């Protein structure tokens, strides 16, 4: 197992969790470039890693890095070791962002840094070790809500304009100027009503807050 986490206390905590699971070989790195070097070295020695646990964001410091975030690290690691299992351990809570990790980066599991995350890490590691994908309960619940409405590009554009403080009439004028249809005020009102009803919201403020939280906009 290779742990990539730039905060020493968190890094040590993950190591402790892995040790409690009786994992014999545990390596760690504080930088993504160092992690990729370890992965390549392990491959060259014929003893490649089974699991990579990585954060998404890494603070920049005096040490210049080519790979600056977890997503880039996973992509680089998978190029040299396609069968490497990946567990992301991050504070990111936006469902749309986490969903993209499963769909586009094809991670094998995600655990959010929060209360009880040590227990979740154990569950995730055990699940992945059984060749299964680990989905956190919170994500499953939120995804069901998210799937209540399939946001189109026009929906996102309208909501983004609302966030920017534009009134619905102004949004209509904006869409018309961009030759985007439908652009009428009534069509915008109708679209917003459909979205709010699907998600059980009563006003635009609730919708805006939800879309920001879920990473839709």
C-alpha positions as CSV (number, residue, x, y, z in Angstrom):
1,X,0.0,0.0,0.0
2,X,1.2,3.5,-0.8
3,X,-0.2,6.5,1.2
4,X,0.1,10.0,-0.4
5,X,-0.9,12.7,2.1
6,X,0.9,16.0,2.7
7,X,-0.3,16.5,6.3
8,X,1.8,14.4,8.6
9,X,-0.8,13.8,11.2
10,X,-3.3,12.5,8.7
11,X,-0.6,10.5,7.0
12,X,0.3,8.8,10.3
13,X,-3.4,8.2,11.0
14,X,-3.9,6.4,7.7
15,X,-0.8,4.3,8.4
16,X,-2.2,3.3,11.8
17,X,-5.5,2.3,10.2
18,X,-3.6,0.2,7.7
19,X,-1.5,-1.5,10.4
20,X,-4.7,-2.4,12.3
21,X,-5.8,-4.2,9.2
22,X,-2.5,-6.2,9.3
23,X,-1.2,-4.8,6.0
24,X,2.4,-5.9,6.0
25,X,4.0,-3.4,3.5
26,X,3.0,0.3,3.9
27,X,4.9,3.1,2.2
28,X,4.1,6.8,2.3
29,X,4.9,10.0,0.5
30,X,4.1,13.7,1.2
31,X,4.5,14.7,-2.5
32,X,2.9,13.4,-5.6
33,X,6.2,13.4,-7.6
34,X,7.8,11.2,-4.9
35,X,4.7,8.9,-4.9
36,X,5.0,8.3,-8.7
37,X,8.7,7.6,-8.3
38,X,7.9,5.0,-5.6
39,X,5.3,3.4,-7.9
40,X,7.7,3.1,-10.8
41,X,10.4,1.8,-8.5
42,X,8.1,-0.9,-7.1
43,X,7.2,-2.0,-10.6
44,X,10.8,-2.1,-11.6
45,X,11.6,-4.3,-8.6
46,X,8.7,-6.7,-9.4
47,X,6.8,-5.8,-6.3
48,X,4.2,-3.3,-7.4
49,X,1.6,-1.7,-5.1
50,X,-1.9,-3.1,-4.7
51,X,-3.5,0.1,-3.4
52,X,-2.9,3.8,-3.7
53,X,-4.5,6.0,-1.1
54,X,-4.3,9.7,-2.0
55,X,-5.7,13.1,-1.1
56,X,-7.0,15.4,-3.9
57,X,-5.3,18.6,-2.9
58,X,-1.7,19.2,-1.9
59,X,-0.3,22.5,-0.5
60,X,2.5,24.1,-2.5
61,X,5.8,24.8,-0.8
62,X,9.5,25.4,-1.6
63,X,9.7,22.0,-3.3
64,X,8.7,22.3,-7.0
65,X,6.4,19.6,-8.2
66,X,5.4,18.4,-11.6
67,X,2.3,16.6,-10.3
68,X,0.3,19.0,-8.2
69,X,-2.9,17.2,-7.2
70,X,-4.4,13.8,-6.6
71,X,-6.3,13.5,-9.9
72,X,-3.1,14.1,-11.9
73,X,-1.3,11.6,-9.7
74,X,-3.9,8.9,-10.3
75,X,-3.8,9.5,-14.1
76,X,0.0,9.3,-14.1
77,X,0.1,6.2,-11.9
78,X,-2.5,4.4,-14.0
79,X,-0.4,5.0,-17.1
80,X,2.5,3.0,-15.7
81,X,0.4,0.6,-13.6
82,X,-3.2,0.2,-15.1
83,X,-4.3,-2.4,-12.5
84,X,-3.5,-0.2,-9.5
85,X,-6.4,0.2,-7.2
86,X,-7.1,3.8,-6.0
87,X,-8.8,5.0,-2.8
88,X,-9.3,8.8,-2.5
89,X,-9.3,10.2,1.0
90,X,-10.3,13.9,0.9
91,X,-12.3,16.6,2.5
92,X,-14.2,17.2,-0.8
93,X,-17.9,16.9,-0.1
94,X,-19.5,18.1,-3.4
95,X,-21.3,15.1,-4.9
96,X,-20.8,16.1,-8.5
97,X,-17.1,16.3,-8.0
98,X,-16.9,12.9,-6.3
99,X,-19.1,11.3,-9.0
100,X,-16.7,12.5,-11.6
101,X,-13.9,10.7,-9.8
102,X,-15.7,7.4,-10.2
103,X,-16.9,8.1,-13.7
104,X,-13.9,9.8,-15.3
105,X,-10.9,8.9,-13.1
106,X,-12.4,5.4,-12.3
107,X,-11.4,5.4,-8.7
108,X,-12.1,2.3,-6.6
109,X,-13.3,4.1,-3.5
110,X,-13.8,7.4,-1.8
111,X,-13.8,8.3,1.9
112,X,-14.4,11.8,3.1
113,X,-12.3,13.3,5.9
114,X,-14.9,13.6,8.7
115,X,-16.0,12.1,12.0
116,X,-15.6,8.3,11.9
117,X,-13.4,8.4,8.8
118,X,-11.0,5.7,10.3
119,X,-13.9,3.2,10.3
120,X,-14.8,4.2,6.8
121,X,-11.2,3.8,5.7
122,X,-11.2,0.2,7.1
123,X,-14.5,-0.6,5.2
124,X,-13.2,0.9,2.0
125,X,-9.8,-0.9,2.1
126,X,-11.5,-4.2,2.9
127,X,-14.1,-3.7,0.1
128,X,-11.4,-2.8,-2.4
129,X,-9.3,-5.8,-1.3
130,X,-12.3,-8.0,-2.2
131,X,-12.2,-6.5,-5.8
132,X,-15.3,-4.4,-5.2
133,X,-15.9,-0.7,-5.6
134,X,-16.5,1.2,-2.3
135,X,-19.2,3.8,-2.4
136,X,-19.8,5.9,0.8
137,X,-23.4,5.9,2.2
138,X,-23.5,9.7,2.0
139,X,-22.7,9.6,-1.7
140,X,-25.3,7.0,-2.4
141,X,-28.0,9.0,-0.7
142,X,-27.0,12.3,-2.3
143,X,-26.7,10.7,-5.7
144,X,-30.3,9.5,-5.5
145,X,-31.4,13.1,-4.8
146,X,-29.1,14.4,-7.6
147,X,-30.6,11.9,-10.0
148,X,-34.0,13.2,-9.3
149,X,-33.2,15.8,-12.0
150,X,-30.8,15.5,-14.9
151,X,-29.2,19.0,-15.2
152,X,-28.7,20.2,-18.8
153,X,-26.1,22.7,-20.0
154,X,-28.9,25.2,-20.2
155,X,-30.0,24.5,-16.6
156,X,-26.4,25.1,-15.4
157,X,-26.2,28.3,-17.4
158,X,-29.4,29.7,-16.0
159,X,-28.5,28.8,-12.4
160,X,-25.0,30.3,-12.9
161,X,-26.6,33.6,-14.0
162,X,-28.9,33.5,-11.0
163,X,-25.8,33.1,-8.8
164,X,-24.3,36.1,-10.5
165,X,-27.2,38.2,-9.4
166,X,-29.1,38.3,-12.7
167,X,-32.9,38.6,-12.7
168,X,-34.8,36.2,-14.8
169,X,-35.7,38.9,-17.4
170,X,-32.0,39.7,-17.6
171,X,-31.2,36.0,-18.1
172,X,-33.7,35.9,-20.9
173,X,-32.0,38.8,-22.6
174,X,-28.5,37.2,-22.1
175,X,-29.6,33.9,-23.6
176,X,-31.1,35.7,-26.6
177,X,-27.9,37.7,-27.2
178,X,-26.0,34.4,-27.2
179,X,-28.5,32.9,-29.6
180,X,-29.4,30.2,-27.1
181,X,-32.9,28.8,-27.1
182,X,-35.3,28.6,-25.5
183,X,-34.6,32.1,-24.2
184,X,-38.0,33.5,-23.4
185,X,-38.8,34.6,-19.8
186,X,-41.7,32.0,-19.6
187,X,-39.4,29.2,-20.7
188,X,-36.9,30.1,-18.0
189,X,-39.6,30.3,-15.3
190,X,-40.9,26.9,-16.5
191,X,-37.5,25.3,-16.4
192,X,-36.7,26.6,-12.9
193,X,-40.1,25.3,-11.7
194,X,-39.5,21.8,-13.1
195,X,-36.1,21.6,-11.4
196,X,-37.4,22.8,-8.0
197,X,-40.3,20.5,-8.1
198,X,-38.1,17.5,-9.0
199,X,-35.8,18.4,-6.0
200,X,-38.6,19.4,-3.7
201,X,-37.4,23.0,-3.3
202,X,-39.7,26.0,-3.0
203,X,-37.5,28.9,-4.0
204,X,-34.4,29.7,-6.1
205,X,-32.3,30.3,-3.1
206,X,-32.6,26.7,-2.0
207,X,-31.8,25.6,-5.6
208,X,-28.7,27.8,-5.8
209,X,-27.4,26.6,-2.4
210,X,-27.9,23.0,-3.5
211,X,-26.2,23.4,-6.8
212,X,-23.2,25.0,-5.2
213,X,-23.0,22.3,-2.5
214,X,-23.2,19.5,-5.0
215,X,-20.7,21.1,-7.4
216,X,-23.2,21.3,-10.2
217,X,-22.1,24.9,-10.8
